[in-house]
């Protein structure tokens, strides 16, 4: 019998067998060759974080409390986000695929998938399986279009997981003149440099104050001290034009999901700049101080999310256009994925590997699961 990777309870992954369902008229059966989980929101559900595990009421436009007795709803649950495979069987009315076709889609980590043909897409010619399972982080990163980034801007990317490593490439494509990557994990910083970052910062080497380190990289503390701004008193209020706008980045992108990193992104951003929040924050906002640079420097905090529909610039842009653009840029090599899929482990080792991305995130970027 085939096997699948599931969480039997919070933070408890294991492999179990399952029975394949009969093939429907428009169904296809897929043998998986490569799969990958989502390291952000999927892990929040896997941990059953009570802060983040509250349902969103679309009619109210707000999250609502979940009854205590439903705290473990959804377990056991399948794990995984995207997979690539080969069609091994087709129903009698299938028109899109033939046996032997390579396909991909949003599928869990399991040896086979039996789905309606509409749920899979043909793997585009010239697109590798490794790039295909990176489609989701590319689409998530493309939401930074909302920021926006302008020609010549300085951009800092906080968090160099798969989304962050793609976001720094998109920042360059958007016209950024200087891109700085911030992450405590050396492997991720090395990949960022290979993918086009101008500078990388290890927060541990700067005493955790990566925001100030970004300001220094962009000119603060170097060269002549700027003249103090002129001040005048009007009706008892002191008016002072700040000189700090020349230091820091124009745009900071926060992709780590860590609220301490969000505070450093705020601290790194120039007067009047913008912080694009790509992350889903599954915990309370420990380490986020909104009474400091955010308040004083008149900054903009902007939530950017590909799946909150309709998009801000709908109908010109919708999710279909975003996905097609992501696939085109992956296939053309305008977005590179070498180094993102790490580690890649055999399916038989996937339970322990999944546990590791939760408990030891420093040992991975985006987990790949290879099938025999």
Secondary structure, 3 states (H helix, E strand, C coil): CCEEEEEEECCEEEEEECCCCCCCCCEEEEEEEEEECCCCHHHHHHHCCCCCCCCEECCCCEECCCCHHHCCCCCCEECCCEEEEEEEEECCCCCCCCCCCEEEECCCCECEEEEEHHHCEECCCCCCHHHHCCHHHHHHHHHHHHCCCCCCCEEEEECCCHHHHHHHHHHHHCCCCEEEEECCCHHHHHHHHHCCCCEEECHHHHCCCHHHHHHHHCCCCCCCCCCCCCEEEECCEEEECCCHHHCCEEEEEECCCCHHHHHHHHHHEEEEEEEEECCCCCCCCCCCCCCCHHHHCCCEEEECCCCCCCCCCCCCCCHHHHHHHHHHHHHHCCCCCCCCEEEEEEHHHHHHHHHHHHHCHHHCCEEEEECC
